[in-house]
């Protein structure tokens, strides 16, 4: 059985559904999972006096375990499944006219996205695109990040830390790693994005069916578990201070250290990039409300 919070709110509203679609577009299609290839700081905040003499310099850090895994890991996905294996009482989506089968969908997905959103091309150079993105959505919804699912999304630049008389902080150079991603998302046409979601959703549902969630859990429920984090992330101008009590860096502010992994990684994008993405999220919300997006019907699995 797929994992899911049993204390979930079973009553969803239109706003939640719209946010769910938005997040799946931004994270599942538009390349926000590029964010997820980075380090995750340990959870306990520290304010230990490091005894480091301020030097007003920027240093390159390799001291983030998840970032190292993302750079070095080459573990492939499990072999592709020739068919969807679901329980007898599960539902699977009907095959839509004009869509390829899931296993042969990469070229179709790549061409569809690249033709509408040329800036996404660099994040589409892999295989099993739909499967990878839906698996990441599922991981993300559980508050986890399976490294092998995101190993194809990598940074060429390392995370960097600067230091002044007040201590360590995230260097502007680190924020700049996300500039291309933020600009790409900022340039997305929201009407075209809504149409793409409607077109590709049947393929996403085929992967989702393999998770064997209870019948009352939908793809939108899972995406909704990751929803709201982008818009809810605090936007911090100025330096974001760090401490390094041992090998790994931590946020010096306990309130920041207590944020969930999604919000921590959004913080590492920098204030301007976060604003660009949050503004695009709000545009999506308006357009999706206007478009009256309809969920694609399921059909019962043949018995």
C-alpha positions in Angstrom: 0.0 0.0 0.0 1.3 3.5 -0.8 2.3 5.7 2.1 0.0 8.6 3.1 -0.8 10.5 6.2 -3.8 8.8 7.7 -4.8 12.1 9.4 -5.3 13.8 6.1 -8.2 16.1 5.5 -10.5 14.0 3.2 -12.6 17.0 2.1 -10.7 19.0 -0.6 -11.9 22.2 -2.1 -11.5 23.9 -5.4 -8.6 26.0 -4.2 -6.7 23.0 -3.0 -7.2 21.2 -6.3 -6.0 24.2 -8.2 -2.9 24.5 -6.0 -2.3 20.8 -6.5 -2.3 21.2 -10.3 -0.1 24.2 -10.0 2.5 22.4 -7.9 2.5 19.4 -10.2 3.2 21.7 -13.2 6.0 23.6 -11.4 7.6 20.6 -9.8 6.6 17.7 -12.0 6.9 19.3 -15.4 8.6 22.7 -15.2 11.8 21.6 -13.6 11.5 22.6 -10.0 12.8 19.2 -9.0 16.1 20.7 -10.1 15.9 22.1 -6.5 15.6 18.7 -5.0 19.0 17.6 -6.1 20.6 19.7 -3.4 21.7 19.1 0.1 19.3 18.9 3.1 20.7 20.4 6.2 20.4 18.4 9.5 17.3 19.2 11.5 18.6 20.4 14.9 19.5 24.1 14.9 22.8 25.0 16.5 24.2 28.4 17.6 27.6 27.1 18.7 30.5 29.5 18.8 32.7 28.1 16.1 35.8 30.2 17.0 36.4 31.0 13.4 38.2 34.3 12.6 36.1 36.4 10.1 37.8 36.6 6.8 35.2 38.3 4.5 35.7 35.6 1.9 33.7 33.0 0.0 34.5 29.3 0.2 33.3 26.3 -1.7 31.6 23.7 0.4 31.3 20.0 -0.3 30.0 19.3 3.2 26.4 18.6 2.3 25.7 14.9 2.1 22.7 15.0 -0.2 24.5 17.2 -2.7 27.4 14.8 -2.8 25.0 11.9 -3.4 23.3 13.8 -6.2 26.6 14.5 -7.9 28.1 11.0 -7.5 25.1 8.6 -7.6 24.6 6.7 -10.8 22.1 4.1 -9.6 19.5 3.5 -12.3 15.8 3.2 -11.8 14.4 -0.3 -11.5 13.6 -2.0 -14.8 10.5 -0.7 -16.5 7.3 -2.6 -15.9 5.5 -3.9 -19.0 2.1 -3.2 -17.5 0.4 -1.6 -14.5 0.0 -3.9 -11.6 -2.9 -2.8 -9.4 -5.3 -4.4 -7.0 -8.6 -5.7 -8.4 -10.5 -2.8 -6.8 -8.1 -0.1 -8.0 -8.9 2.2 -10.9 -6.7 3.1 -13.8 -7.1 5.9 -16.3 -8.6 5.3 -19.7 -6.1 5.5 -22.6 -6.7 8.9 -24.3 -6.8 9.3 -28.1 -3.6 10.7 -29.4 -1.5 9.7 -26.4 1.3 7.1 -26.7 1.6 4.3 -24.2 3.5 5.1 -21.0 6.6 3.1 -21.9 6.9 4.8 -25.3 5.9 8.3 -24.1 9.3 10.0 -23.7 9.6 11.5 -27.1 6.0 12.7 -27.0 6.4 14.3 -23.6 9.8 15.8 -24.5 8.5 17.3 -27.8 5.3 18.5 -26.2 7.1 20.4 -23.4 10.0 21.6 -25.5 7.8 23.0 -28.2 5.7 25.0 -25.8 8.4 25.8 -23.2 11.9 25.8 -24.9 13.6 26.7 -21.7 12.8 23.3 -20.2 14.8 21.4 -22.7 17.8 21.0 -20.4 15.6 19.2 -17.8 14.2 16.8 -20.3 17.3 15.0 -21.4 16.6 11.7 -19.7 14.3 8.7 -20.0 11.0 7.7 -18.3 10.1 11.3 -17.8 6.5 10.8 -16.6 7.5 8.0 -14.3 10.4 9.9 -12.8 8.4 13.0 -12.1 5.4 11.2 -10.6 7.7 9.1 -8.4 9.4 12.4 -7.2 5.9 13.9 -6.5 5.1 10.8 -4.4 8.4 11.0 -2.5 8.0 14.7 -2.0 4.5 14.2 -0.6 5.8 11.8 2.0 8.4 14.3 3.1 11.2 12.1 1.7 13.5 12.4 -1.2 14.7 9.1 -2.8 18.1 10.0 -4.2 17.9 7.6 -7.1 14.8 9.3 -8.3 16.5 12.7 -8.6 20.0 11.7 -9.5 19.5 12.8 -13.2 19.0 16.4 -12.0 22.3 17.8 -11.0 24.2 21.0 -10.4 27.5 21.7 -12.0 28.4 24.3 -9.3 28.9 23.6 -5.6 27.1 25.3 -2.8 29.2 28.1 -1.4 29.4 29.9 1.9 30.6 33.4 2.6 31.9 34.9 5.9 32.0 38.3 7.4 32.3 39.8 10.8 28.9 38.4 11.8 29.8 34.9 10.8 28.9 32.4 8.0 26.1 32.9 5.5 24.9 31.5 2.1 26.9 33.2 -0.6 25.1 35.0 -3.4 26.9 32.7 -5.8 24.9 29.8 -4.4 21.6 31.7 -5.1 22.8 32.3 -8.7 22.8 28.6 -9.4 19.0 28.8 -9.5 18.7 31.9 -11.7 18.1 29.9 -14.9 15.5 27.7 -13.3 13.6 30.7 -11.9 13.7 32.6 -15.2 12.5 29.5 -17.0 9.5 29.2 -14.7 8.8 32.9 -14.8 8.6 32.7 -18.7 6.1 29.9 -18.8 2.8 30.8 -20.4 0.1 29.8 -17.8 -2.6 29.0 -20.4 -0.3 26.7 -22.3 0.8 25.1 -19.0 -2.8 24.3 -18.1 -3.4 22.7 -21.5 -0.2 20.6 -21.1 -1.3 19.3 -17.7 -4.7 18.2 -19.1 -2.9 16.5 -22.0 -0.3 14.6 -19.9 -2.4 13.8 -16.8 -3.6 10.4 -18.1 0.0 9.2 -18.4 0.7 10.5 -14.9 -2.3 8.6 -13.6 -0.9 5.3 -14.9 2.2 5.7 -12.8 0.1 6.8 -9.8 -2.0 3.7 -10.0 1.0 1.5 -9.3 1.3 3.1 -5.8 -1.8 1.2 -4.7 -3.2 3.9 -2.5 -6.6 3.5 -0.9 -9.4 4.2 -3.3 -10.2 7.6 -1.8 -6.7 8.9 -2.5 -6.2 10.6 -5.9 -3.2 11.9 -7.7 -4.3 15.4 -6.7 -4.3 14.4 -3.0 -0.7 13.3 -3.3 0.4 16.4 -5.2 -1.6 18.5 -2.7 0.7 17.1 0.0 3.5 19.1 -1.6 1.2 22.1 -2.4 1.4 25.4 -0.8 5.0 25.1 0.2 6.2 27.3 -2.6 3.9 30.2 -1.9 4.2 29.7 1.9 8.0 29.8 1.9 9.3 32.9 3.7 11.2 35.3 1.5 14.3 36.6 3.3 16.2 39.6 2.0 19.7 39.9 3.3 22.1 37.2 4.5 20.9 33.8 5.6 23.3 32.9 8.4 24.7 29.4 9.0 26.6 27.6 11.7 28.9 24.6 11.3 29.2 22.9 14.7 30.6 19.8 13.1 30.9 18.6 9.5 27.6 19.9 8.1 26.2 23.4 7.9 22.9 24.3 9.7 20.7 27.3 9.7 21.7 29.5 12.7 18.1 30.7 13.2 16.1 27.9 14.9 12.9 29.0 13.1 14.5 28.4 9.8 16.1 25.1 10.8 12.6 24.0 11.9 11.1 24.6 8.4 10.3 21.5 6.3 12.8 20.4 3.6 10.8 22.0 0.8 10.9 25.4 2.4 14.6 25.1 3.3 15.5 24.3 -0.2 13.4 27.2 -1.5 15.3 29.5 0.9 18.5 28.4 -0.8 17.3 29.7 -4.1 17.5 33.3 -2.8 14.9 36.0 -2.3 14.6 37.2 -5.9 14.3 33.7 -7.4 11.7 32.7 -4.8 9.7 35.8 -5.6 9.7 35.0 -9.3 8.4 31.5 -8.7 5.8 32.5 -6.1 4.5 35.2 -8.5 4.2 32.6 -11.2 2.3 30.4 -8.8 -0.2 33.1 -8.2 -0.7 33.6 -11.9 -1.3 29.9 -12.3 -3.9 30.0 -9.5 -5.8 32.8 -11.4 -5.6 31.0 -14.8 -6.6 27.6 -13.4 -9.6 29.1 -11.6 -10.7 30.7 -14.9 -10.1 27.6 -17.0 -12.2 25.4 -14.8 -9.9 22.4 -15.2 -11.7 19.1 -15.1 -10.3 15.9 -13.8 -10.1 13.2 -16.4 -12.4 10.3 -15.6 -11.2 6.9 -14.5 -12.5 3.6 -15.8 -12.6 0.4 -13.7 -9.9 -2.1 -14.2 -11.3 -5.0 -16.4 -12.0 -8.0 -14.3 
